Amino acid sequence: MTAAAIETPAFLPFKLDLIGRRVLWLRLDEAQRREAAFLDDRAVPPNAEGGWAPLETLLSRNIDDTPPAHAIFHIGHCGSTLLSRLIDTWPDVQGLREPLPLRTLAEAWPTLDEATSRLSPDQAEDALRALWARWSQALSPHSRSVVKATSSCNGLISPLLSQQPRMRAVLMDMPLRPYLATLLKSPNSVFDAASAAGERLRYLQRHGVATHLSLHQIPLHRQCALGWFAEQMRFDSLAKGRYEDRVLRLDFESLLEEPARELHRVAAHLGLDT
């Protein structure tokens, strides 16, 4: 990959390899971005154009003053893809759903202060800032981006809000009973939710909850319930803390019951035409 190609907004940072200290850049046009439910290997087009470049090509990028992308964070399996698709119907919005490098950073974030971390805290902050800047650059005819994160990325909400003073976020969830009913219909959904249980247990224990528990003691279905509880605590803290004016809590069942009312709330929060 050439430096000139990397500076072209048509190329997205698609994968982050912390072991090899490199970034995979891929060209995705407006239609490919819109059609992708997830920006992972399923979104790679035939004869994809792009290539790997050193991590420093990301960390050393000059950050322009493009308004930052807004974000959808969620607990998983709660209608966030539907919400992202609905927001896509605004003609000026480019939706980006679950970019892989954000997940890679979220997995690395809890261990940044440990000797085994492959990124220093400053490098991680620089990578997050540079990635968000590129995802904020919408392709024509769009003028703004809304990024839907993977549910395991909720540990990055506070760092992103701190870095991006103009960014706003929607925090989406649903009540516990329908959440568990949704997960327990599918083993894959249970495993998906349980994969984030480690970070969620760490969050609870940092706040003095469940300090007597270890993950190996908790059955999978209870790990799902524990994760739901952790995200309720996290979302509630964000909604009542220093970022309260920049986050909006959204319940999926309320969206289904009153779609016009709830979409109006979301649009107003994100500065879209209501």
Accessible surface in RSA format (square Angstrom, percent):
REM  Atomic radii and reference values for relative SASA: ProtOr
REM  Chains: A
REM  Algorithm: Lee & Richards
REM  Probe-radius: 1.40
REM  Slices: 20
REM RES _ NUM      All-atoms   Total-Side   Main-Chain    Non-polar    All polar
REM                ABS   REL    ABS   REL    ABS   REL    ABS   REL    ABS   REL
RES MET A   1    76.53  39.6   9.77   6.5  66.76 159.0   7.25   6.2  69.28  91.8
RES THR A   2    91.16  64.8  84.13  85.3   7.02  16.7  83.02 111.5   8.14  12.3
RES ALA A   3    79.49  73.1  68.03 105.0  11.47  26.1  70.85  99.8   8.64  22.9
RES ALA A   4    78.53  72.2  62.15  95.9  16.39  37.3  70.95  99.9   7.58  20.1
RES ALA A   5    24.03  22.1  18.10  27.9   5.93  13.5  23.93  33.7   0.10   0.3
RES ILE A   6     4.86   2.8   4.86   3.6   0.00   0.0   4.86   3.5   0.00   0.0
RES GLU A   7    91.97  52.8  78.20  59.2  13.77  32.8  45.85  88.7  46.12  37.7
RES THR A   8    53.26  37.9  49.87  50.6   3.38   8.1  33.67  45.2  19.59  29.6
RES PRO A   9    48.34  35.2  48.34  44.1   0.00   0.0  48.34  39.9   0.00   0.0
RES ALA A  10    16.18  14.9  15.49  23.9   0.69   1.6  15.49  21.8   0.69   1.8
RES PHE A  11     6.03   3.0   6.03   3.7   0.00   0.0   6.03   3.7   0.00   0.0
RES LEU A  12     2.35   1.3   2.35   1.7   0.00   0.0   2.35   1.6   0.00   0.0
RES PRO A  13     1.67   1.2   0.00   0.0   1.67   6.1   0.00   0.0   1.67  10.4
RES PHE A  14     4.13   2.1   2.42   1.5   1.71   4.4   3.99   2.4   0.14   0.4
RES LYS A  15    60.93  29.7  60.60  37.2   0.33   0.8  22.54  20.3  38.38  40.9
RES LEU A  16    12.89   7.2   0.24   0.2  12.65  31.8   0.38   0.3  12.51  33.7
RES ASP A  17    34.42  24.1  29.22  29.1   5.20  12.3  14.42  33.9  20.00  20.0
RES LEU A  18    22.83  12.7  17.13  12.3   5.70  14.3  17.35  12.2   5.48  14.8
RES ILE A  19   132.63  75.5 113.74  84.7  18.89  45.5 113.76  81.9  18.87  51.2
RES GLY A  20    43.98  54.2   0.00   N/A  43.98  54.2  24.21  66.4  19.77  44.3
RES ARG A  21    79.09  33.2  74.67  38.1   4.42  10.5  50.84  69.5  28.25  17.1
RES ARG A  22    93.56  39.3  93.56  47.7   0.00   0.0  20.35  27.8  73.20  44.4
RES VAL A  23     0.07   0.0   0.07   0.1   0.00   0.0   0.07   0.1   0.00   0.0
RES LEU A  24    24.71  13.8  24.71  17.7   0.00   0.0  24.71  17.4   0.00   0.0
RES TRP A  25     0.00   0.0   0.00   0.0   0.00   0.0   0.00   0.0   0.00   0.0
RES LEU A  26    10.31   5.7  10.31   7.4   0.00   0.0  10.31   7.2   0.00   0.0
RES ARG A  27    93.77  39.4  89.50  45.6   4.27  10.2  31.20  42.6  62.57  37.9
RES LEU A  28     0.71   0.4   0.71   0.5   0.00   0.0   0.71   0.5   0.00   0.0
RES ASP A  29    71.92  50.4  69.03  68.7   2.89   6.8  35.91  84.5  36.01  35.9
RES GLU A  30    35.99  20.7  33.31  25.2   2.68   6.4  14.87  28.8  21.12  17.2
RES ALA A  31    35.42  32.6  34.32  53.0   1.10   2.5  34.32  48.3   1.10   2.9
RES GLN A  32    57.76  32.3  51.86  37.9   5.90  14.1  21.80  46.4  35.96  27.3
RES ARG A  33     2.14   0.9   1.04   0.5   1.10   2.6   0.86   1.2   1.28   0.8
RES ARG A  34   105.19  44.2 102.75  52.4   2.44   5.8  46.06  62.9  59.13  35.8
RES GLU A  35   117.44  67.4  98.64  74.6  18.80  44.8  42.86  82.9  74.58  60.9
RES ALA A  36    10.70   9.8   1.17   1.8   9.53  21.7  10.44  14.7   0.27   0.7
RES ALA A  37    34.33  31.6  29.44  45.4   4.90  11.1  29.44  41.5   4.90  13.0
RES PHE A  38    61.76  30.9  58.58  36.3   3.18   8.3  58.58  35.5   3.18   9.1
RES LEU A  39     3.96   2.2   3.71   2.7   0.25   0.6   3.71   2.6   0.25   0.7
RES ASP A  40    17.36  12.2  17.36  17.3   0.00   0.0   9.08  21.4   8.28   8.3
RES ASP A  41    91.27  63.9  78.23  77.9  13.04  30.8  35.41  83.3  55.86  55.7
RES ARG A  42   175.95  73.9 138.13  70.4  37.83  90.1  84.64 115.7  91.32  55.3
RES ALA A  43    17.85  16.4   1.70   2.6  16.15  36.7  10.62  15.0   7.23  19.1
RES VAL A  44    60.35  39.7  40.54  36.7  19.81  47.7  40.57  35.2  19.79  53.7
RES PRO A  45    21.78  15.9  12.94  11.8   8.84  32.1  18.22  15.0   3.56  22.1
RES PRO A  46   122.88  89.6  99.31  90.5  23.57  85.7 111.56  92.1  11.32  70.4
RES ASN A  47   154.71 106.7 113.85 110.0  40.86  98.4  40.70  98.0 114.01 110.2
RES ALA A  48    42.89  39.4  11.00  17.0  31.88  72.5  12.34  17.4  30.54  80.9
RES GLU A  49    92.07  52.9  84.76  64.1   7.31  17.4  41.26  79.8  50.81  41.5
RES GLY A  50    37.18  45.9   0.00   N/A  37.18  45.9   2.43   6.7  34.75  77.8
RES GLY A  51    17.88  22.1   0.00   N/A  17.88  22.1  17.88  49.1   0.00   0.0
RES TRP A  52    91.56  36.7  70.88  34.3  20.68  48.6  52.44  28.0  39.12  63.5
RES ALA A  53     4.89   4.5   1.14   1.8   3.75   8.5   4.89   6.9   0.00   0.0
RES PRO A  54    79.51  58.0  75.97  69.3   3.54  12.9  78.84  65.1   0.68   4.2
RES LEU A  55     0.34   0.2   0.34   0.2   0.00   0.0   0.34   0.2   0.00   0.0
RES GLU A  56    87.47  50.2  87.19  66.0   0.28   0.7  61.14 118.3  26.33  21.5
RES THR A  57    40.01  28.5  32.37  32.8   7.64  18.2  36.92  49.6   3.08   4.7
RES LEU A  58     0.03   0.0   0.00   0.0   0.03   0.1   0.00   0.0   0.03   0.1
RES LEU A  59    37.95  21.1  18.13  13.0  19.82  49.8  18.24  12.8  19.71  53.0
RES SER A  60    84.68  71.6  55.70  74.3  28.98  66.8  48.84 104.0  35.84  50.2
RES ARG A  61    26.09  11.0  10.55   5.4  15.54  37.0   6.12   8.4  19.97  12.1
RES ASN A  62   137.34  94.7 123.21 119.1  14.13  34.0  35.72  86.0 101.62  98.2
RES ILE A  63    79.10  45.0  46.98  35.0  32.12  77.4  47.43  34.2  31.67  85.9
RES ASP A  64    71.39  50.0  49.56  49.3  21.83  51.6  43.03 101.3  28.36  28.3
RES ASP A  65   123.95  86.8 109.47 109.0  14.48  34.2  41.91  98.6  82.04  81.8
RES THR A  66    45.06  32.0  30.87  31.3  14.18  33.8  20.09  27.0  24.97  37.7
RES PRO A  67    85.09  62.0  80.32  73.2   4.77  17.3  80.32  66.3   4.77  29.6
RES PRO A  68    15.74  11.5   7.02   6.4   8.73  31.7   8.47   7.0   7.27  45.2
RES ALA A  69     1.28   1.2   0.00   0.0   1.28   2.9   1.28   1.8   0.00   0.0
RES HIS A  70    27.30  14.9  27.15  18.9   0.15   0.4  10.81  11.1  16.49  19.2
RES ALA A  71     0.10   0.1   0.10   0.1   0.00   0.0   0.10   0.1   0.00   0.0
RES ILE A  72     0.14   0.1   0.14   0.1   0.00   0.0   0.14   0.1   0.00   0.0
RES PHE A  73     0.23   0.1   0.00   0.0   0.23   0.6   0.23   0.1   0.00   0.0
RES HIS A  74     5.28   2.9   5.22   3.6   0.07   0.2   5.22   5.4   0.07   0.1
RES ILE A  75     2.41   1.4   0.39   0.3   2.02   4.9   0.39   0.3   2.02   5.5
RES GLY A  76     3.92   4.8   0.00   N/A   3.92   4.8   3.92  10.7   0.00   0.0
RES HIS A  77    71.61  39.1  45.76  31.8  25.86  66.2  43.28  44.6  28.33  33.0
RES CYS A  78     1.03   0.8   0.00   0.0   1.03   2.4   0.77   1.9   0.26   0.3
RES GLY A  79    20.01  24.7   0.00   N/A  20.01  24.7  12.21  33.5   7.79  17.5
RES SER A  80     5.40   4.6   4.29   5.7   1.11   2.6   0.00   0.0   5.40   7.6
RES THR A  81    40.94  29.1  39.86  40.4   1.08   2.6  31.73  42.6   9.21  13.9
RES LEU A  82    79.03  44.0  73.38  52.5   5.65  14.2  76.61  53.8   2.42   6.5
RES LEU A  83     0.00   0.0   0.00   0.0   0.00   0.0   0.00   0.0   0.00   0.0
RES SER A  84     2.69   2.3   1.41   1.9   1.29   3.0   0.56   1.2   2.14   3.0
RES ARG A  85    83.02  34.9  78.62  40.1   4.39  10.5  40.59  55.5  42.43  25.7
RES LEU A  86    52.88  29.4  52.23  37.4   0.65   1.6  52.61  36.9   0.27   0.7
RES ILE A  87     1.60   0.9   1.60   1.2   0.00   0.0   1.60   1.2   0.00   0.0
RES ASP A  88    23.46  16.4  10.61  10.6  12.85  30.4  10.05  23.7  13.41  13.4
RES THR A  89   100.22  71.3  71.20  72.2  29.02  69.2  65.39  87.8  34.83  52.7
RES TRP A  90    45.75  18.4  43.63  21.1   2.12   5.0  41.66  22.2   4.09   6.6
RES PRO A  91   111.24  81.1  96.75  88.2  14.49  52.7 106.84  88.2   4.40  27.4
RES ASP A  92    42.45  29.7  41.40  41.2   1.05   2.5  23.42  55.1  19.03  19.0
RES VAL A  93     2.05   1.3   0.04   0.0   2.00   4.8   0.04   0.0   2.00   5.4
RES GLN A  94     5.67   3.2   3.49   2.5   2.18   5.2   5.49  11.7   0.18   0.1
RES GLY A  95     4.31   5.3   0.00   N/A   4.31   5.3   1.47   4.0   2.85   6.4
RES LEU A  96     0.21   0.1   0.07   0.1   0.13   0.3   0.21   0.1   0.00   0.0
RES ARG A  97     1.15   0.5   0.15   0.1   1.00   2.4   0.00   0.0   1.15   0.7
RES GLU A  98    15.16   8.7  14.64  11.1   0.51   1.2   0.39   0.8  14.76  12.1
RES PRO A  99     4.14   3.0   3.08   2.8   1.06   3.9   3.54   2.9   0.60   3.7
RES LEU A 100    29.39  16.4  28.81  20.6   0.58   1.4  28.81  20.2   0.58   1.5
RES PRO A 101     0.11   0.1   0.11   0.1   0.00   0.0   0.11   0.1   0.00   0.0
RES LEU A 102     0.64   0.4   0.64   0.5   0.00   0.0   0.64   0.5   0.00   0.0
RES ARG A 103    69.21  29.1  69.21  35.3   0.00   0.0  16.83  23.0  52.38  31.7
RES THR A 104    33.38  23.7  31.80  32.2   1.58   3.8  14.72  19.8  18.66  28.2
RES LEU A 105     0.18   0.1   0.18   0.1   0.00   0.0   0.18   0.1   0.00   0.0
RES ALA A 106     9.66   8.9   2.40   3.7   7.26  16.5   3.47   4.9   6.19  16.4
RES GLU A 107   120.68  69.3  95.93  72.6  24.75  58.9  46.09  89.1  74.59  60.9
RES ALA A 108    17.14  15.8  10.57  16.3   6.58  15.0  17.02  24.0   0.12   0.3
RES TRP A 109    45.17  18.1  38.85  18.8   6.32  14.8  23.36  12.5  21.82  35.4
RES PRO A 110    51.37  37.4  13.60  12.4  37.78 137.3  25.66  21.2  25.72 159.8
RES THR A 111    38.62  27.5  38.44  39.0   0.17   0.4  27.11  36.4  11.51  17.4
RES LEU A 112    18.62  10.4  13.06   9.3   5.56  14.0  13.06   9.2   5.56  15.0
RES ASP A 113   136.03  95.3  99.12  98.7  36.91  87.3  38.97  91.7  97.06  96.8
RES GLU A 114    96.02  55.1  84.01  63.6  12.01  28.6  36.78  71.1  59.24  48.4
RES ALA A 115   112.50 103.4  65.24 100.7  47.26 107.5  78.62 110.7  33.88  89.8
RES THR A 116   113.92  81.0  88.76  90.0  25.17  60.0  86.09 115.6  27.83  42.1
RES SER A 117    28.56  24.1   2.78   3.7  25.78  59.4   6.84  14.6  21.71  30.4
RES ARG A 118   135.11  56.7 115.93  59.1  19.18  45.7  30.54  41.7 104.57  63.4
RES LEU A 119     4.38   2.4   0.41   0.3   3.97  10.0   2.49   1.7   1.89   5.1
RES SER A 120    47.16  39.8  38.54  51.4   8.62  19.8  40.37  86.0   6.79   9.5
RES PRO A 121    60.87  44.4  60.65  55.3   0.22   0.8  60.81  50.2   0.07   0.4
RES ASP A 122   107.65  75.4 106.05 105.6   1.60   3.8  27.11  63.8  80.54  80.3
RES GLN A 123    56.06  31.3  55.97  40.9   0.09   0.2  14.13  30.1  41.93  31.8
RES ALA A 124     0.05   0.1   0.05   0.1   0.00   0.0   0.05   0.1   0.00   0.0
RES GLU A 125    59.76  34.3  59.76  45.2   0.00   0.0  24.13  46.7  35.63  29.1
RES ASP A 126    59.41  41.6  56.18  55.9   3.23   7.6   7.19  16.9  52.22  52.1
RES ALA A 127     0.15   0.1   0.15   0.2   0.00   0.0   0.15   0.2   0.00   0.0
RES LEU A 128     0.00   0.0   0.00   0.0   0.00   0.0   0.00   0.0   0.00   0.0
RES ARG A 129    84.63  35.5  84.50  43.1   0.14   0.3  30.08  41.1  54.55  33.1
RES ALA A 130     2.28   2.1   2.21   3.4   0.07   0.2   2.21   3.1   0.07   0.2
RES LEU A 131     0.07   0.0   0.07   0.0   0.00   0.0   0.07   0.0   0.00   0.0
RES TRP A 132     0.60   0.2   0.60   0.3   0.00   0.0   0.60   0.3   0.00   0.0
RES ALA A 133    13.96  12.8   6.90  10.6   7.07  16.1  13.53  19.1   0.43   1.1
RES ARG A 134     0.30   0.1   0.12   0.1   0.19   0.4   0.13   0.2   0.17   0.1
RES TRP A 135     1.45   0.6   0.83   0.4   0.62   1.4   0.62   0.3   0.83   1.4
RES SER A 136     3.57   3.0   1.67   2.2   1.90   4.4   1.07   2.3   2.50   3.5
RES GLN A 137    29.24  16.4  26.04  19.0   3.20   7.6  10.22  21.8  19.02  14.4
RES ALA A 138    24.83  22.8   0.91   1.4  23.92  54.4   0.91   1.3  23.92  63.4
RES LEU A 139    29.49  16.4  28.11  20.1   1.39   3.5  29.49  20.7   0.00   0.0
RES SER A 140    96.79  81.8  74.83  99.9  21.96  50.6  47.22 100.6  49.57  69.4
RES PRO A 141   101.23  73.8  75.88  69.2  25.35  92.1  81.47  67.3  19.77 122.8
RES HIS A 142    28.80  15.7  17.22  12.0  11.58  29.6  13.83  14.2  14.98  17.4
RES SER A 143    81.36  68.8  51.50  68.7  29.86  68.8  49.63 105.7  31.73  44.5
RES ARG A 144    78.36  32.9  75.13  38.3   3.23   7.7  23.87  32.6  54.49  33.0
RES SER A 145     2.26   1.9   0.00   0.0   2.26   5.2   0.00   0.0   2.26   3.2
RES VAL A 146     2.56   1.7   2.34   2.1   0.22   0.5   2.34   2.0   0.22   0.6
RES VAL A 147     0.02   0.0   0.00   0.0   0.02   0.0   0.00   0.0   0.02   0.1
RES LYS A 148     2.04   1.0   1.98   1.2   0.06   0.2   0.02   0.0   2.02   2.2
RES ALA A 149     0.23   0.2   0.23   0.4   0.00   0.0   0.23   0.3   0.00   0.0
RES THR A 150    16.26  11.6  15.27  15.5   0.99   2.4  15.02  20.2   1.25   1.9
RES SER A 151    10.86   9.2   9.80  13.1   1.05   2.4   0.15   0.3  10.71  15.0
RES SER A 152    31.60  26.7  21.32  28.5  10.28  23.7  21.50  45.8  10.10  14.2
RES CYS A 153     0.00   0.0   0.00   0.0   0.00   0.0   0.00   0.0   0.00   0.0
RES ASN A 154     2.69   1.9   0.69   0.7   2.00   4.8   0.69   1.7   2.00   1.9
RES GLY A 155    26.81  33.1   0.00   N/A  26.81  33.1  15.80  43.4  11.01  24.7
RES LEU A 156     0.21   0.1   0.21   0.2   0.00   0.0   0.21   0.1   0.00   0.0
RES ILE A 157     0.66   0.4   0.66   0.5   0.00   0.0   0.66   0.5   0.00   0.0
RES SER A 158    50.82  42.9  48.96  65.3   1.86   4.3  30.20  64.3  20.62  28.9
RES PRO A 159    23.93  17.4  16.10  14.7   7.83  28.5  23.13  19.1   0.79   4.9
RES LEU A 160     0.00   0.0   0.00   0.0   0.00   0.0   0.00   0.0   0.00   0.0
RES LEU A 161     1.02   0.6   0.00   0.0   1.02   2.6   0.00   0.0   1.02   2.7
RES SER A 162    66.58  56.3  44.55  59.5  22.03  50.8  14.53  30.9  52.05  72.9
RES GLN A 163    28.36  15.9   4.61   3.4  23.76  56.6  11.05  23.5  17.31  13.1
RES GLN A 164    24.79  13.9  24.61  18.0   0.18   0.4   0.18   0.4  24.61  18.7
RES PRO A 165   101.50  74.0  86.82  79.1  14.68  53.4  87.58  72.3  13.91  86.5
RES ARG A 166   144.11  60.5 127.93  65.2  16.18  38.5  70.99  97.0  73.12  44.3
RES MET A 167     0.11   0.1   0.00   0.0   0.11   0.3   0.00   0.0   0.11   0.2
RES ARG A 168    82.37  34.6  82.37  42.0   0.00   0.0   8.06  11.0  74.30  45.0
RES ALA A 169     0.00   0.0   0.00   0.0   0.00   0.0   0.00   0.0   0.00   0.0
RES VAL A 170     0.00   0.0   0.00   0.0   0.00   0.0   0.00   0.0   0.00   0.0
RES LEU A 171     0.00   0.0   0.00   0.0   0.00   0.0   0.00   0.0   0.00   0.0
RES MET A 172     0.00   0.0   0.00   0.0   0.00   0.0   0.00   0.0   0.00   0.0
RES ASP A 173    10.74   7.5  10.74  10.7   0.00   0.0   0.75   1.8   9.99  10.0
RES MET A 174    14.03   7.3  11.78   7.8   2.25   5.4  13.32  11.3   0.71   0.9
RES PRO A 175    53.32  38.9  46.89  42.7   6.43  23.4  53.00  43.8   0.32   2.0
RES LEU A 176    60.75  33.8  57.92  41.4   2.83   7.1  57.92  40.7   2.83   7.6
RES ARG A 177   203.83  85.6 195.81  99.8   8.01  19.1  76.53 104.6 127.30  77.1
RES PRO A 178    35.47  25.8  30.52  27.8   4.95  18.0  35.19  29.1   0.28   1.7
RES TYR A 179     0.83   0.4   0.83   0.5   0.00   0.0   0.00   0.0   0.83   1.0
RES LEU A 180    37.18  20.7  37.18  26.6   0.00   0.0  37.18  26.1   0.00   0.0
RES ALA A 181    58.11  53.4  46.64  72.0  11.47  26.1  55.57  78.3   2.54   6.7
RES THR A 182    44.80  31.9  41.32  41.9   3.48   8.3  27.13  36.4  17.66  26.7
RES LEU A 183     0.00   0.0   0.00   0.0   0.00   0.0   0.00   0.0   0.00   0.0
RES LEU A 184    96.96  54.0  69.32  49.6  27.63  69.5  70.03  49.2  26.93  72.5
RES LYS A 185   167.75  81.8 130.83  80.3  36.92  87.9  85.34  76.8  82.41  87.8
RES SER A 186    36.24  30.6  35.08  46.8   1.16   2.7  24.19  51.5  12.05  16.9
RES PRO A 187    95.93  69.9  90.49  82.5   5.44  19.8  95.37  78.7   0.56   3.5
RES ASN A 188   117.23  80.8 111.43 107.7   5.80  14.0  26.89  64.7  90.34  87.3
RES SER A 189    15.52  13.1  14.03  18.7   1.48   3.4   1.22   2.6  14.30  20.0
RES VAL A 190    14.99   9.9  14.99  13.6   0.00   0.0  14.99  13.0   0.00   0.0
RES PHE A 191   114.79  57.4 108.86  67.4   5.93  15.4 110.06  66.7   4.74  13.6
RES ASP A 192    65.82  46.1  56.97  56.7   8.85  20.9  20.05  47.2  45.77  45.6
RES ALA A 193     7.47   6.9   1.46   2.3   6.01  13.7   5.96   8.4   1.51   4.0
RES ALA A 194    13.19  12.1   6.41   9.9   6.78  15.4   6.62   9.3   6.56  17.4
RES SER A 195    89.67  75.8  48.02  64.1  41.64  95.9  49.39 105.2  40.28  56.4
RES ALA A 196     6.71   6.2   3.19   4.9   3.52   8.0   6.71   9.4   0.00   0.0
RES ALA A 197     0.40   0.4   0.14   0.2   0.26   0.6   0.40   0.6   0.00   0.0
RES GLY A 198    24.07  29.7   0.00   N/A  24.07  29.7  20.93  57.4   3.15   7.0
RES GLU A 199    32.64  18.7  28.99  21.9   3.66   8.7  20.63  39.9  12.01   9.8
RES ARG A 200     4.57   1.9   4.57   2.3   0.00   0.0   0.18   0.2   4.39   2.7
RES LEU A 201    12.90   7.2  12.90   9.2   0.00   0.0  12.90   9.1   0.00   0.0
RES ARG A 202   112.84  47.4 109.95  56.1   2.89   6.9  38.73  52.9  74.11  44.9
RES TYR A 203    15.62   7.3  15.62   8.9   0.00   0.0  11.49   8.6   4.12   5.1
RES LEU A 204     2.25   1.3   2.25   1.6   0.00   0.0   2.25   1.6   0.00   0.0
RES GLN A 205    60.69  33.9  47.16  34.5  13.53  32.2  13.96  29.7  46.73  35.4
RES ARG A 206   152.86  64.2 113.76  58.0  39.09  93.1  73.41 100.3  79.45  48.2
RES HIS A 207    94.31  51.5  66.06  45.9  28.25  72.3  51.66  53.2  42.65  49.6
RES GLY A 208    58.90  72.6   0.00   N/A  58.90  72.6  28.22  77.4  30.68  68.7
RES VAL A 209    48.44  31.9  45.35  41.1   3.09   7.4  48.44  42.1   0.00   0.0
RES ALA A 210    18.87  17.3   7.27  11.2  11.60  26.4   9.66  13.6   9.20  24.4
RES THR A 211    92.27  65.6  66.28  67.2  25.99  61.9  36.86  49.5  55.41  83.8
RES HIS A 212   146.86  80.3 116.60  81.0  30.26  77.4  98.93 102.0  47.93  55.8
RES LEU A 213    52.73  29.4  46.59  33.3   6.14  15.4  46.70  32.8   6.03  16.2
RES SER A 214    47.22  39.9  43.55  58.1   3.67   8.5  12.43  26.5  34.79  48.7
RES LEU A 215    61.33  34.2  56.44  40.4   4.89  12.3  56.44  39.6   4.89  13.2
RES HIS A 216   162.72  88.9 119.97  83.4  42.75 109.4 100.90 104.0  61.82  71.9
RES GLN A 217   102.85  57.5  69.99  51.1  32.86  78.2  26.51  56.4  76.34  57.9
RES ILE A 218    17.37   9.9  10.16   7.6   7.21  17.4  11.87   8.6   5.49  14.9
RES PRO A 219    63.55  46.3  50.05  45.6  13.51  49.1  62.78  51.8   0.78   4.8
RES LEU A 220    73.95  41.2  69.38  49.6   4.57  11.5  69.38  48.7   4.57  12.3
RES HIS A 221    92.58  50.6  89.92  62.5   2.66   6.8  62.79  64.7  29.79  34.7
RES ARG A 222   149.75  62.9 147.54  75.2   2.20   5.2  32.71  44.7 117.03  70.9
RES GLN A 223    18.02  10.1  17.51  12.8   0.51   1.2   0.00   0.0  18.02  13.7
RES CYS A 224     1.37   1.0   0.00   0.0   1.37   3.2   1.16   2.9   0.21   0.2
RES ALA A 225    29.33  27.0  26.72  41.2   2.61   5.9  27.07  38.1   2.26   6.0
RES LEU A 226    19.22  10.7  12.05   8.6   7.17  18.0  18.79  13.2   0.43   1.2
RES GLY A 227     1.53   1.9   0.00   N/A   1.53   1.9   1.53   4.2   0.00   0.0
RES TRP A 228    46.97  18.8  46.62  22.6   0.35   0.8  46.97  25.0   0.00   0.0
RES PHE A 229    91.11  45.6  91.11  56.4   0.00   0.0  91.11  55.2   0.00   0.0
RES ALA A 230     0.00   0.0   0.00   0.0   0.00   0.0   0.00   0.0   0.00   0.0
RES GLU A 231     0.97   0.6   0.97   0.7   0.00   0.0   0.13   0.2   0.84   0.7
RES GLN A 232    35.78  20.0  34.49  25.2   1.28   3.1  16.66  35.5  19.12  14.5
RES MET A 233    50.95  26.4  42.61  28.2   8.34  19.9  45.38  38.6   5.57   7.4
RES ARG A 234    13.58   5.7  13.49   6.9   0.09   0.2   8.93  12.2   4.64   2.8
RES PHE A 235     0.00   0.0   0.00   0.0   0.00   0.0   0.00   0.0   0.00   0.0
RES ASP A 236    52.47  36.8  52.47  52.2   0.00   0.0  11.54  27.1  40.93  40.8
RES SER A 237    63.74  53.9  50.14  66.9  13.60  31.3  24.03  51.2  39.71  55.6
RES LEU A 238    13.51   7.5  11.04   7.9   2.47   6.2  13.51   9.5   0.00   0.0
RES ALA A 239    27.26  25.1  16.13  24.9  11.13  25.3  16.25  22.9  11.01  29.2
RES LYS A 240   151.87  74.1 124.08  76.1  27.79  66.2  81.74  73.6  70.14  74.7
RES GLY A 241    30.39  37.5   0.00   N/A  30.39  37.5  27.75  76.2   2.64   5.9
RES ARG A 242   197.67  83.0 151.17  77.1  46.49 110.7  70.99  97.0 126.68  76.8
RES TYR A 243    16.05   7.5  15.38   8.8   0.67   1.8  13.38  10.1   2.67   3.3
RES GLU A 244    96.17  55.2  83.48  63.2  12.69  30.2   9.81  19.0  86.36  70.5
RES ASP A 245   113.38  79.4 100.85 100.4  12.54  29.6  33.37  78.5  80.02  79.8
RES ARG A 246    42.35  17.8  42.35  21.6   0.00   0.0  29.30  40.0  13.05   7.9
RES VAL A 247    11.49   7.6   0.00   0.0  11.49  27.7   0.00   0.0  11.49  31.2
RES LEU A 248    26.70  14.9  25.40  18.2   1.30   3.3  26.70  18.8   0.00   0.0
RES ARG A 249    67.64  28.4  58.90  30.0   8.74  20.8  36.48  49.8  31.17  18.9
RES LEU A 250     0.90   0.5   0.00   0.0   0.90   2.3   0.90   0.6   0.00   0.0
RES ASP A 251    41.30  28.9  37.02  36.8   4.28  10.1  24.83  58.4  16.47  16.4
RES PHE A 252    31.62  15.8  31.62  19.6   0.00   0.0  31.62  19.2   0.00   0.0
RES GLU A 253    61.87  35.5  61.20  46.3   0.66   1.6  14.19  27.5  47.67  38.9
RES SER A 254    30.21  25.5  29.86  39.9   0.35   0.8   3.97   8.4  26.24  36.8
RES LEU A 255     3.64   2.0   2.86   2.0   0.78   2.0   2.86   2.0   0.78   2.1
RES LEU A 256   105.36  58.7  81.14  58.1  24.22  60.9  84.60  59.4  20.76  55.9
RES GLU A 257   129.09  74.1 101.42  76.7  27.66  65.9  43.87  84.9  85.22  69.6
RES GLU A 258    81.31  46.7  80.55  60.9   0.76   1.8   8.52  16.5  72.78  59.4
RES PRO A 259    68.47  49.9  68.47  62.4   0.00   0.0  68.47  56.5   0.00   0.0
RES ALA A 260    83.63  76.9  68.45 105.6  15.18  34.5  77.18 108.7   6.45  17.1
RES ARG A 261   125.81  52.8 116.24  59.3   9.58  22.8  67.59  92.4  58.22  35.3
RES GLU A 262     6.99   4.0   6.99   5.3   0.00   0.0   0.00   0.0   6.99   5.7
RES LEU A 263    33.27  18.5  32.94  23.6   0.33   0.8  32.94  23.1   0.33   0.9
RES HIS A 264    96.89  53.0  92.86  64.5   4.03  10.3  66.29  68.3  30.60  35.6
RES ARG A 265    89.45  37.6  81.96  41.8   7.49  17.8  39.99  54.7  49.46  30.0
RES VAL A 266     1.54   1.0   1.54   1.4   0.00   0.0   1.54   1.3   0.00   0.0
RES ALA A 267     0.78   0.7   0.53   0.8   0.25   0.6   0.74   1.0   0.05   0.1
RES ALA A 268    59.85  55.0  35.83  55.3  24.01  54.6  40.66  57.3  19.19  50.8
RES HIS A 269    20.81  11.4  12.44   8.6   8.36  21.4   9.75  10.0  11.06  12.9
RES LEU A 270     1.72   1.0   0.00   0.0   1.72   4.3   0.52   0.4   1.20   3.2
RES GLY A 271    52.19  64.4   0.00   N/A  52.19  64.4  35.05  96.2  17.13  38.4
RES LEU A 272     9.83   5.5   0.51   0.4   9.33  23.4   2.06   1.4   7.77  20.9
RES ASP A 273   126.89  88.9 105.68 105.2  21.21  50.1  42.82 100.8  84.07  83.8
RES THR A 274    93.66  66.6  39.25  39.8  54.41 129.7  27.04  36.3  66.62 100.7
END  Absolute sums over single chains surface
CHAIN  1 A    12631.1      10190.4       2440.7       7080.0       5551.1
END  Absolute sums over all chains
TOTAL         12631.1      10190.4       2440.7       7080.0       5551.1
